[in-house]
């Protein structure tokens, strides 16, 4: 198990990647000082459905997969009934490391310690076990050993409006400057503060997305998720009166973050697990929560991870009888 670490970097950035050093990357306040609750014991999932390869559909040629916004029209067609199938690609196995890039202004916010604890409590949890119902062609199960590894802060290296290419560049710059390691079994998460826009449709088309690129001849799987409190309070925040930690942005990010991690684990190169309409495992259960309970602050919650209550969407399980579940 790799010990979590937080790297501090204060070098100046120049524009060209080939000669750049990283600017404004520093450890987020309190990220390295939070203490997670002991791990929940793993719950052995039911036997996964037999792996059947399906020819990849043309819609999988896209380079990113989005988490849909919450709308009155409901979820994409086939979400609740269509089976998910294996299309021959890789899944993530072994110990998976999660690296967080806090983009924008995060100092003193509740989101940093809260989401760090969430990631520290994810590994081997009953919820993580839902992903272990997925395998590759050699029957290797998707990992539940998903470890928070490190974090850095990027203080607006690309301003307050990011394109998809900018998000990718934020990740590559962090690796290029050795602020984060180059890890072919890692997931790099770019979380943006409430004042940062993503120009390809954050809040109108999606709440988050995951993608893949190559850097230094290694695969890089990365995620975008933004604080929706000012840009998408209707489309990207759960429809509840009170969120379990009293911070609507951080609580909304918790579910989006888990959504994208689930999908990156089971479909890291966008050619493994999805249904006939292109929906991945977390897409098929987006905005559904199953059994809920009342948190200490009176908010609605359904799972406890890292010592905190959260309202996390369910995940699609690939057992013989498929459907949404929390464990």
ZIFENMO-V214594 format. One record per residue. N is the residue number from 1. RES is the residue in three letters. OMEGA is omega as a letter, one per 20 degrees, with the letter a starting at -180 (none if undefined). NEAR is the number of other ideal C-beta (glycine too) atoms within 10 Angstrom. D_FIRST is the distance of its C-alpha to the first C-alpha in Angstrom with 1 decimal. Layout:
((N:RES:OMEGA:NEAR:D_FIRST) (N:RES:OMEGA:NEAR:D_FIRST))
//
This chain:
((1:UNK:r:7:0.0) (2:UNK:r:12:3.8) (3:UNK:r:7:6.4) (4:UNK:r:19:9.2) (5:UNK:r:13:12.2) (6:UNK:a:18:15.8) (7:UNK:a:19:18.1) (8:UNK:a:11:21.8) (9:UNK:a:19:24.3) (10:UNK:r:9:28.1) (11:UNK:a:13:29.7) (12:UNK:r:9:32.6) (13:UNK:r:16:32.4) (14:UNK:a:11:35.1) (15:UNK:a:7:35.7) (16:UNK:a:6:35.3) (17:UNK:a:12:31.8) (18:UNK:a:6:32.6) (19:UNK:a:8:33.4) (20:UNK:r:18:31.7) (21:UNK:a:15:29.5) (22:UNK:a:22:27.7) (23:UNK:r:17:29.7) (24:UNK:r:17:28.9) (25:UNK:r:26:25.1) (26:UNK:a:17:23.9) (27:UNK:r:19:21.4) (28:UNK:a:23:22.6) (29:UNK:r:15:24.0) (30:UNK:a:17:21.9) (31:UNK:a:22:18.8) (32:UNK:a:17:16.8) (33:UNK:a:10:18.5) (34:UNK:a:17:18.1) (35:UNK:a:9:16.6) (36:UNK:r:19:15.4) (37:UNK:r:13:16.6) (38:UNK:a:8:14.6) (39:UNK:r:15:13.2) (40:UNK:r:20:16.1) (41:UNK:a:9:16.1) (42:UNK:r:15:16.1) (43:UNK:a:15:19.7) (44:UNK:a:9:20.6) (45:UNK:r:21:22.6) (46:UNK:a:14:25.9) (47:UNK:a:9:26.5) (48:UNK:r:18:26.3) (49:UNK:r:19:29.6) (50:UNK:a:10:30.7) (51:UNK:r:16:29.6) (52:UNK:r:9:32.7) (53:UNK:r:11:32.8) (54:UNK:r:13:35.0) (55:UNK:a:7:36.5) (56:UNK:r:15:35.0) (57:UNK:a:13:37.4) (58:UNK:a:8:38.7) (59:UNK:r:11:37.3) (60:UNK:r:16:33.8) (61:UNK:r:9:34.9) (62:UNK:a:11:34.0) (63:UNK:r:11:31.2) (64:UNK:r:17:29.7) (65:UNK:a:23:29.6) (66:UNK:r:21:30.5) (67:UNK:a:27:30.0) (68:UNK:r:21:33.7) (69:UNK:r:19:35.3) (70:UNK:a:19:36.7) (71:UNK:r:10:40.4) (72:UNK:a:5:43.3) (73:UNK:r:7:43.6) (74:UNK:a:11:40.4) (75:UNK:r:17:37.7) (76:UNK:a:16:38.3) (77:UNK:r:12:40.4) (78:UNK:a:15:38.9) (79:UNK:a:20:35.9) (80:UNK:a:14:36.6) (81:UNK:a:10:38.1) (82:UNK:r:16:37.2) (83:UNK:r:13:34.7) (84:UNK:a:23:31.7) (85:UNK:a:16:31.6) (86:UNK:a:23:29.5) (87:UNK:r:17:30.8) (88:UNK:a:13:29.0) (89:UNK:a:19:26.4) (90:UNK:r:14:22.6) (91:UNK:a:22:20.1) (92:UNK:a:26:16.4) (93:UNK:r:16:14.3) (94:UNK:r:9:10.9) (95:UNK:r:15:7.8) (96:UNK:a:23:10.0) (97:UNK:r:20:9.7) (98:UNK:r:24:12.6) (99:UNK:a:24:14.6) (100:UNK:r:26:17.6) (101:UNK:r:26:20.9) (102:UNK:a:28:23.3) (103:UNK:r:26:26.6) (104:UNK:a:21:29.8) (105:UNK:a:16:30.3) (106:UNK:a:23:27.7) (107:UNK:r:13:28.2) (108:UNK:a:9:28.9) (109:UNK:r:20:28.3) (110:UNK:a:14:26.7) (111:UNK:a:23:24.8) (112:UNK:r:24:22.2) (113:UNK:a:20:20.8) (114:UNK:a:21:21.6) (115:UNK:r:31:19.8) (116:UNK:r:24:16.7) (117:UNK:r:22:16.5) (118:UNK:a:26:17.2) (119:UNK:r:26:14.3) (120:UNK:a:20:11.9) (121:UNK:a:24:13.8) (122:UNK:a:26:13.9) (123:UNK:r:23:11.0) (124:UNK:r:19:12.5) (125:UNK:r:21:15.7) (126:UNK:r:18:19.0) (127:UNK:r:25:19.8) (128:UNK:r:28:16.9) (129:UNK:r:23:18.3) (130:UNK:r:28:21.4) (131:UNK:r:28:19.7) (132:UNK:r:22:18.9) (133:UNK:r:24:22.7) (134:UNK:r:27:22.7) (135:UNK:r:21:22.5) (136:UNK:a:19:23.5) (137:UNK:r:14:26.5) (138:UNK:r:7:24.7) (139:UNK:r:9:23.5) (140:UNK:a:14:19.9) (141:UNK:r:16:18.7) (142:UNK:a:28:17.3) (143:UNK:r:20:13.6) (144:UNK:r:21:12.9) (145:UNK:a:16:9.1) (146:UNK:a:24:10.0) (147:UNK:r:19:7.9) (148:UNK:a:25:10.2) (149:UNK:a:22:9.5) (150:UNK:r:24:13.0) (151:UNK:r:28:16.6) (152:UNK:r:24:20.1) (153:UNK:r:27:23.6) (154:UNK:a:25:26.4) (155:UNK:r:15:29.7) (156:UNK:r:16:31.9) (157:UNK:r:20:31.7) (158:UNK:r:17:33.7) (159:UNK:a:10:35.7) (160:UNK:r:13:35.8) (161:UNK:a:10:36.4) (162:UNK:r:26:33.8) (163:UNK:r:13:34.5) (164:UNK:r:16:32.1) (165:UNK:r:11:32.2) (166:UNK:r:17:31.5) (167:UNK:r:25:28.3) (168:UNK:a:22:27.2) (169:UNK:r:18:28.4) (170:UNK:r:22:26.5) (171:UNK:a:24:23.2) (172:UNK:r:20:24.6) (173:UNK:r:22:25.8) (174:UNK:r:24:22.4) (175:UNK:a:20:21.0) (176:UNK:a:19:24.3) (177:UNK:a:19:24.2) (178:UNK:r:12:20.7) (179:UNK:r:23:19.9) (180:UNK:a:26:17.1) (181:UNK:r:15:15.7) (182:UNK:a:14:17.2) (183:UNK:a:20:14.6) (184:UNK:r:12:16.3) (185:UNK:r:15:13.5) (186:UNK:r:25:13.6) (187:UNK:a:24:15.9) (188:UNK:a:26:17.9) (189:UNK:r:26:19.7) (190:UNK:r:26:23.0) (191:UNK:a:27:24.3) (192:UNK:r:28:27.9) (193:UNK:a:21:29.9) (194:UNK:a:16:33.0) (195:UNK:a:13:35.4) (196:UNK:r:22:33.8) (197:UNK:r:16:35.4) (198:UNK:a:23:34.1) (199:UNK:a:10:37.4) (200:UNK:r:17:36.8) (201:UNK:r:13:37.1) (202:UNK:r:25:34.7) (203:UNK:r:18:36.2) (204:UNK:r:11:39.0) (205:UNK:a:14:37.3) (206:UNK:r:23:33.6) (207:UNK:r:28:31.2) (208:UNK:r:27:28.2) (209:UNK:r:25:27.4) (210:UNK:a:28:24.9) (211:UNK:a:23:25.7) (212:UNK:r:18:24.7) (213:UNK:r:16:25.8) (214:UNK:r:10:25.3) (215:UNK:a:17:24.7) (216:UNK:r:10:24.8) (217:UNK:r:7:25.2) (218:UNK:r:13:21.8) (219:UNK:r:15:21.5) (220:UNK:r:20:20.7) (221:UNK:a:26:20.3) (222:UNK:a:25:21.3) (223:UNK:r:27:22.6) (224:UNK:r:30:25.5) (225:UNK:a:29:26.2) (226:UNK:r:31:28.8) (227:UNK:a:25:30.0) (228:UNK:a:24:33.0) (229:UNK:r:18:35.0) (230:UNK:a:14:37.7) (231:UNK:a:18:37.7) (232:UNK:a:19:37.0) (233:UNK:r:13:37.5) (234:UNK:a:12:39.1) (235:UNK:a:17:37.2) (236:UNK:r:29:33.6) (237:UNK:r:20:33.6) (238:UNK:a:19:33.6) (239:UNK:r:8:37.2) (240:UNK:a:15:36.9) (241:UNK:a:7:38.9) (242:UNK:r:16:36.0) (243:UNK:a:24:32.3) (244:UNK:r:27:29.9) (245:UNK:r:22:28.8) (246:UNK:r:14:32.2) (247:UNK:a:17:31.1) (248:UNK:r:19:32.2) (249:UNK:a:21:30.5) (250:UNK:r:24:27.0) (251:UNK:r:30:27.5) (252:UNK:r:25:28.7) (253:UNK:a:26:25.9) (254:UNK:a:30:23.4) (255:UNK:r:28:25.0) (256:UNK:a:27:25.5) (257:UNK:r:24:21.9) (258:UNK:r:24:20.7) (259:UNK:a:28:23.6) (260:UNK:r:27:22.5) (261:UNK:r:25:18.9) (262:UNK:a:28:20.2) (263:UNK:r:28:22.6) (264:UNK:r:30:20.4) (265:UNK:a:27:18.1) (266:UNK:a:29:21.3) (267:UNK:a:30:23.5) (268:UNK:a:22:21.7) (269:UNK:r:15:24.7) (270:UNK:r:24:27.3) (271:UNK:a:15:28.6) (272:UNK:a:26:26.8) (273:UNK:r:25:27.3) (274:UNK:a:27:30.2) (275:UNK:a:23:33.6) (276:UNK:r:14:37.1) (277:UNK:r:14:37.4) (278:UNK:r:16:34.2) (279:UNK:r:23:32.3) (280:UNK:a:25:28.6) (281:UNK:a:28:26.8) (282:UNK:r:30:26.5) (283:UNK:a:25:29.9) (284:UNK:r:27:31.5) (285:UNK:a:25:30.5) (286:UNK:r:24:30.8) (287:UNK:r:20:32.5) (288:UNK:a:14:32.5) (289:UNK:a:19:30.8) (290:UNK:a:14:31.9) (291:UNK:r:8:32.3) (292:UNK:r:15:32.1) (293:UNK:a:13:32.6) (294:UNK:r:12:33.7) (295:UNK:a:21:31.2) (296:UNK:a:11:32.1) (297:UNK:a:12:33.9) (298:UNK:r:10:35.8) (299:UNK:a:22:33.8) (300:UNK:a:19:32.9) (301:UNK:r:23:29.4) (302:UNK:a:20:27.9) (303:UNK:r:28:24.3) (304:UNK:a:18:22.2) (305:UNK:r:25:18.7) (306:UNK:r:26:16.9) (307:UNK:a:15:20.0) (308:UNK:r:24:22.5) (309:UNK:r:21:24.9) (310:UNK:r:26:25.1) (311:UNK:a:23:27.6) (312:UNK:r:27:25.5) (313:UNK:r:24:27.3) (314:UNK:r:24:27.1) (315:UNK:a:26:25.6) (316:UNK:r:31:27.5) (317:UNK:a:26:26.5) (318:UNK:r:26:27.5) (319:UNK:r:15:28.8) (320:UNK:r:10:32.3) (321:UNK:a:7:33.5) (322:UNK:r:18:31.9) (323:UNK:a:14:31.7) (324:UNK:a:20:29.9) (325:UNK:r:19:27.7) (326:UNK:r:19:25.1) (327:UNK:none:16:23.2))
//
